Every structure is written in structure tokens, then in C-alpha cells.
Amino acid sequence: MTPAQAAVPAAVDAVVCGGGPAGATFAALLARQGLTVAVFERERFPRFHIGESLLPWNMPLLERLGVLPELERSMQTKLGARFYHHGTERSRIVRFADGMDDRHPRAFQVKRADFDRILLDNARRRGAAVFEEARVEEVLFDANGRRATGVRVKLAGEATSREVAARVVVDATGRDALLSRKVGGRMRDPLLNRSAAFAHFDTFRRDDGPTGGDIIVVTTPDGWWWMIPFLDGSVSVGVVMPSQRFKTRPGSVEALFEAALAATPEVRDRLAASRRTTEVKAIADYSYKMSSFSGDGYCLVGDAACFLDPVFSTGVLMAMTSGSLAADTVARALATKGRVDAADFRRFEKIYRRGVARFTRFVHGFYEPAMLETFYTRAPLHILERAVTTVLAGGVFFPTLRARFFAATFHACVVLVAFQQAVRGRGEFERATGIVTPET
């Protein structure tokens, strides 16, 4: 038996299944309060992952975790986002500092192999017992099948599995969603039936000055591209298209990606002198959520709970926010009564679902001509521009009057532009952009 295997505890306060941003956030915050936490991660870090563009509202979470200074030294600063529509002159430049909440003017672009390792190492430093190449085979429940009581886990090199008891089990296994059946299964979003193909390139033509670290998004008639610059000069490039395009493609995912790239000069030209450094990978069926996020003695966080089309770079913020909310919930419940019930997670679910729902409305609208025209049209009031910018910075999760005002003003902007569109006649934006409004 190796020292690492011998160190696996028989019982802990919390078991975390998965060491990505959601799981590492939960583990670090709970362990920092003196509770015992075991993290079982099936892979060996560092490992490749996408979801590389953070939002300004990530920054308070990174500061709370204590990793902000390290990220400031090693990651690309992001001051905003630059949106362009393929084949037109339409554009929108977003500067986070222009938002109504000017406390959050910047974020980071991160290579997830490095970023996730930093977060997981931080959980170790805070006191969590972290085991990599450890596959959780099953979440264990009591005789009634309702309350989670621990996990069965198998470590690399071991012939047999072992059981670890816990007062709460956190599913942070990402899209695998270990507890998906227990909470009623995955509900896919029929309005966001999209898939993505992506790769890294060694360099690209970035803008000069501080804005050279901004994400570039190019919208197209049926989807969009991302270009995420990193500190070493390389770039992540991906395209999101209807899943049907992937299913009916005549060749490989790589061929589909290259053909789409060749047809999009706004992206292709920035990569003219570059070399692809990774294979082209794909993720299918981007957007979903679970029927429930929690139960007696367990909860789901991060991509295990839900995932949303990342056109506004929401993935890591959603994951870390869920981990933070869940950690606060568990710490409070264990301190007051020594266990965590489904009722204890109600506030966690309410806040998290509300924030995700706000983001979802924006993403749904992004694929509708009226909403996209709203996005590419200067708002009639400057306060609306500032409100939209704050939402794009990630200020949607907490139920304050300010957050409600952000959402209300954005939707007021949608109504105004829709009215303008109706007055001047339907079809102008569709003709300019190639996007066709569905008939009802």
C-alpha cells in the first residue's frame, strides 16, 4: 500500500467527487473552516479543458479563495469583449469598467490545465485531502435510499475499491454527473441544441495595447466563434454550431472545423501566420440542467448541475459560484445540527437557479434576430448600456435590488429595439446579417 492510499480516510465531513473549479472551490472553502474534506479526482492534473475565459465577478471568488495574486502573475488580463458579426460592419465593444458596478473592471483568460491545478493545489493547502486518479464508482445511500452516506472509490493501482463515509457528498463530476439519475435526469434545452469544435493555435493577430487580452466573438447566421488569447501569445479558437451540422457532416470533426474556419475571414485572417498545436475536439449537446440539484446529504455543483452555451463566458463563474454557495450551506448546516438535509439546500438552489435563468434568457435571445439586433445597436439610454455591461460581467446571482435592476433594464432595452424594428418594418436586420427570423 502506497502512502497516498494509506492516507485515504475512512470517514470525513464531506466527500467531493471531482476536482475541477466547482469541486476545488467547495473543498477549499469548507476545509478552511476546519471541516474534514476528501476530494477524489479521476484524472491526473494538469489536464486539458475548455471554458477558458473568466468574468469579472469571478474575481471576488478568487480573492476569497486566496489565489488572486498567483493568477495575476500567471494569467492574461481581460478588460472586456469584442463582438463582430460575420460579413457585416456590425460590432460591439464591451469594457467591463463601463458597467454600473465599477468594482469589477477586469477578469482573466486562463489555460484550464494551469488554472484548475492552481485551484486544486489551493484546496490541498487549505487542508482538503486530495486524491487524483481516484474514480468514484458509486455514491452510497442509507437503507431507505434517500440520504447519501458516503462513496465507493477505487484508486489507481488498487485491485479493490474502498468505502469512505461522509456527512455530505458533493457531485462535481462535470458532464458525467454521477448523481444525475438520483435527481431525475438531465433536461436538455431544446432552444440551445448546439455543439462545439475547438483547438489551440500557437499565435494569432491580436489587437494592440491592453485590449489585446479581450475575448473576440464572431457571430454568424447559425452560431458563433470564440478567440481567447493567452499570456504566452497562443489562442483558443472554437466554433459553436447547431448539433445537426455535426451529426450530418460528411467527414471528420477536424474537416468541419477547417471548412467553417475557411468560410469565416474574421477568424481565419487573424490565424494566417499561426499553427494549430492541438487536435480538434468536440463537445455535443452544450446546454442542459438537472431536474434537481440536491437532496438529503448530497448536492450537485458546476457542470454536474447544469451547463449553458458559453457565448457570454459564464461556465467557470457558474461552477465556482455553485461551489461557494454549496460550501456555505454545508458549513452552516453541519455547525447547527450535524447533518445536511434537502431543505438546507433550498436557498442554494434558489439563488443558483435564478442566476442561471437570467443568463439563459440572454443566451436564448442571442440566437434571435431581434435580440441580436438589440445587442449590436447602441441603446437609446446610456444607463441601459451600463446595465447590459454589468450583466455581461456576471452580476446576476445574488438577489439584490441592483441585480434585479440590471435584468429589468436589459429587457427594457430589448422591448425598445423590438418596437423600433416593428415600426421600420421587419426584415432589415435579417437582410443585413443573414439571420432569418423563424415564422410562428
N, C-alpha and C positions, 0 to 999 in steps of 0.2 A: 504494500500500500504506500503510495506516494504521500509526502507531507500535505499536498493540496487536498488529496482525497481524505486523509485523516482529519483534516480541519473542517470537513462538512458537518455542521451542527445537526443534532437530532431534532431540535425544536427551536423556533425563533418567533419573534413577534410578527414578522412579515416575510413572506417569500415573494420575490419579484421574478416573473418569468419573462426574460428578455432584458437586454442591457442597452437598448437604443436611447434616444433623448427622453422619452417618456419614462421608461423604467429607471434610468440613471438619475433623473430629476427626483422621482419619488424616493428612491433609495437614499440619496444624499440628504434630502430634507428630513426624512424620518430618522435616519441613523444619527444625524446631528443632534437630535433631541434625546439621545441615549437609548433608543429602542434598538433591538437586535433585528438585523435585516440580512437576508441571504438573496443574492442575485444569481440566477442561473441563465447564462447566455449560451446559445447553441453554437455560435461561431467563435472564431479567434480574431480579436481586434488587433490592428486596424483592418477594416474590410470596406469595399466599395459600396456606396449607396448614393441615391439621388435625393433631392429635396435640399438644395444647397444654398438657397437664398433666404436669409432671415429677415424679420421685420423689426422695426424699432421697438415694438412692445415686447420683443424678446429680451431687450437689454435689462429691464428690472429683474427678470428671472435669472439672467446670467450673473447679475450683481448679487442677488440673494444667494446663489449657489457658491459664489466666491471665485468664479472662473473668468470674470471680465478682464482682469489685467493680462492673463495669458492669451486670451483671444485678441486683445488689442495689439499684442506683439506679433501675432502669427497669422491673422486673417485680414482679408481685403475689406476695407471700409466701404459701405454702401450708403450713399446720401439720398437715393431716390430710385426712380424707374423711368425708362424711356420707352414709350409705346408708339409704334408706327403701323399703318395699315398698308398691306401689300398692294402695290400698283397705284397708289394714290399719294397725295401730298398730306394726307391727314396724319396728325401726330398729337401726342400729349406727353408733356414732360412733368413728372411728379417730383417735387422736392419735399421731403418729409418735414423740413424745417418750416414750411409754409402752412402746416396744419394748425388747427385750432389749439391743439395741445402741443406746445413747442418744447416740452420736456423730452421729447423723443425724436431727435432730428436725424438719427443715423442707425445703421444696423451693420451686419457683416455678410459677406459672401464666404461660404465655408466649404472646403472639401470634407465631405462627411466622414471619410476614413479618419481624418485627424480630429475633427470636431467631436465625433462620437467617442473616440478614445479619450479625449480630454474630459468629457462628462463622466465616463465610466471610471476613469482613474480618480476623479474627484469624489465619486461615491465611495471608492476604497479608502481614500484619505479621511473621509468623514466617519468611517467606521463600519461600512457595509462589507460583508463577506462576499466577494465576487468570484464566481467560478465560470470560466469560459470553456467552450467545447463541452457544455453540460446540457443535455437535452431533457427538458421536462416532458415525460411521456404521458402523464395524467395528473389532473387535479383531483384530489381525494375529497370525499364528502362524508358527512355523518350518516348514521343508519337511515335517517329519513330522506337522504339525498338532497337536502336543502342547503345546509351550511358547509362551506369549504373548510377543511381541517388541515390541509397540507398538500404536498405534491409527491409524486413518484418521479425520480430523476435518475438519469444514467450519465455518468461522467466518462469522458474519453479514456479508453484503456481499461475500463472495468467490465467484467463479464456479466455482472448482475446490477440491477437497479437498487436504489435505496430510497427510503421514505423520510421526508422531513416534515414535521408537524409545524403548523403556523396558525396564529390567531386571525390572520388575513392573508389572502392570496391575490396578487395583482397580476393580471394578464397584460403584459406589454410585448406580446409576441408579434406585433405588426400585422401584416395582411393575413398571416396564418391564423390568427385569432383562436387560440387554443380553446377558449370557452364560448365560442360562437354558438354552438348548438344549445348550450346551457341557457343562454339568454334569448333564445328564439330565432337565431339565424341572422344572416346578412340580408339587408334590404338594399338593392341597387337602385340608383337614381336613374329613372328612365329618360330624364331630360339631359343627362350628362353621360350618355353611352359613348365614352371616349377612351382611347388608348394612346400610349406614348412610345416613341422610339427616341433613343438618345445615345450620346457618346461624348468623349472628351477630345479636345484638339490642343496641340501644343502652344498655339498662339492665335491671335486674331487682331483685326484693326479696331482698337478701342478708341473712345473719344479722349481728347487731351484734357489734362487737369484733373481735379478731384472727382468730377463726374464720370471719369473713366472706369470707376468701380461699380457704376449703376447697372442693374439688370436691364437688358434690352428685350422687349417683347414685340414680335411682329405678328399682327393678326391677319388672318386670311379668310376667304369666304367660308371655309368649313373648319377652321381651327386656329392654331397659333403656334409660334416658335418662341423658345427662350434662348438667350445667350447670357450666361452667368460668368463674369470674369473673376479670376483668382489672383492672389497676390504674386504668384510666380509667373504671371503672364499667360497662363493657359486658360481655357474656357470650357464650360459645359454647354453643350448645344443639344436641344431636344425639340421634337415636334409632337403636338397633340392633335389627333385627327379622329373622326368617327371610327368606332371599333370595326364597322363594316369594311372600311378601307383595308384594315389589317387582315380580316377574315377572307376577303376575296382577292388579295394580292396574288399576282401570277408567280412571283419569285420569293426571295428571302426578305426578312425584315431590313437587312442592310440595303438591298436593292430599292425597297420602298423609301427608305430614308434618303438615299442618294438621289433618287428621282425627285423627291419633294424638295430637296436642297437645290438641285439644279433649276427648279422652277421658281425659286424664291430669291431673286437677286439681292434683296435687302439683307439676307443672311449669307448667301453664297459669296457675295463680294467681300464681306468682312473676313471670310475664311480663305481668300485667294492664295495667301502665302503660307497656309497652315498645313499641318499633318495630323491626321487622326491618330490618337495614341491608345484608344481602347476599341474593343469591338462594339458594334451597335447592339444595344439591348432594348428590350421592350417590356412594358407593363400593360396588361389588359384590364379593361373594366375599372376605370380610375375611381369612380365615386360610389360610395356606399356608407351605410351606417348600420349598427346593430339595433335590434328592437329594444334592448335594454343594455345599460352599461354596468349594472351592479346587482348584487343580491346579498344574502346573509354571508358575511365573511369573505367576500370577493368583489372585485371590480375590474373593469377593462379600461385601459388608458391608451392614448396615442392611436396609431393605425389599427390596433385591435378593436377599438371602439368605433372609429369612423375614419373615412378619408375623403377629401374633397379635391376636385380638379384644382391644381395649384396655380392657376393663372395669376393669382394675387400673392403667391409665395406664402401660403398660410400653413403649410404642413408642419414645420418644426414648432411654430408658435402654438398650434393646436395641441401638438404632442406634449410640449413642456408645460403648457397651461393645465392640461388634464392631469399630468403627474403631480404638479404643485397642489392643485385643488384636492386631489385624492390623498396626498400626504397629510395635508392639514386636517382633512376629515378623519383619517385613521388615527392620527395622533390625539385628536380631541376625544374620539370615542374610546380609545384604549385607556386614556387618562381618567375618564369619568366612570366607566363601567367595565373595563377589561375585555370588551369584545366589540365587534363591529357588525351592526345589523343593516339590512337593506334600507331601513328608514334613515339611518345615519348618512347614507349616500344621496338622499333626495336633493339636498341643496347643491351638492357636487354636480348631479345630473342636470338640475335646472339651469345653473349658471353655464355649464358647458354646452348643453343643447341650445340655449338661447344664443350664445356666441356663434356656434356653428351654423345655426339657422340664418343669422344675419349675413355671414359670409356666403352661405348658399344662395340667398336671394341675389346677391351681387353677381355670383358666378353664373346663375341661370340667366340673368339679364345680359351678361356679356356675350351670350350667343344669340341674342335677339337684336334685330336691326335698330329698333327704337332706343334700346338701352345703349348699344354700341355708339349710336349717334350722340346720345347724351354724353358718353364718355369722351368722345372726340370733339365735342362742341364746348366752347367757353361758356361757363354758367352765367346767367344774367346777373347774379349777385356774387360778389367776392366771397361772402361768408359761406356760400354753397361750395365753392371751390375748396375752401379750407376744411369744411366738414368732410368732403369726399376724401381729401388727402389724409385726414386723421383716420378714417376708416381703412384706407389702403395701408396705413402704418400699423394696423392691427388693433385699434382701440374699440373692440366690440364685446369683450367678455363680461365686464362687470356691470351690474345693473344700476348704474348711476344716472342721474338726470342728464349729465353730459353725454353719456353713451347713447341714451335714447334720442337726444337732440341730433347727434351725428346721423343716426339712422333716419330720423324724420326728415332732416334737411336733404339728405341724398335722394330720398324717394320723392320729395317735393320737386327736386331738380328733374327727375325722370318724368313727372307729370307735366312740367312746363315744356320740356322738349317734345314730348309726345303731342301736346297741344299745338306747338309750333309746326310739327310735322303734318298734323291733320289740316291745319289752316292752309299751308302752302301746297298740299297735295301729296298723296302717298307715292313713293317710288323714287324720289330724288336721291336719297341716301343709298338705296339698293342699286340704282344705276351707277352711282359713283364707286361703290365698293365691291360690287359683285355678289353681295349678300342678298338673298331672297327671303322676304317675309312669308312664313307659312300661311296658307289660306286656312280660315276657320269655318 
